[in-house]
Amino acid sequence: MLICTKQSVPMLSVQPKGKQKGCAGCNRKIKDRYLLKALDKYWHEDCLKCACCDCRLGEVGSTLYTKANLILCRRDYLRLFGTTGNCAACSKLIPAFEMVMRARDNVYHLDCFACQLCNQRPLYGNMPYKFGYHTIG
């Protein structure tokens, strides 16, 4: 059974002197000024990395994902395990990590989201979306 978890990665001050934590990545003592705590373990900033792209997870955000014994950044988690769909306007595939617009039950690429009456793109801001002289939402 595969279990996915989404975890927060808080940046912590180094532990009090004399009580240094061991790094779950390299098994050495953490003597740095800052350390990360994830998956109930402590990590050097350089050791907590995405298993796919090798990015430092403390730098790319405050969340990480685990599945199938992998520690992943959001982008790689969605790329590997996210669901994809098709754009309601162009019918082309929308990758799981791509930003989308939603209207009712439809999903659109950002570039495809336009009014069906006048074909104008919305003036982004708060919903409802404003298209020239009319509004949807």
Disulfide bonds with the S-S distance in Angstrom:
none
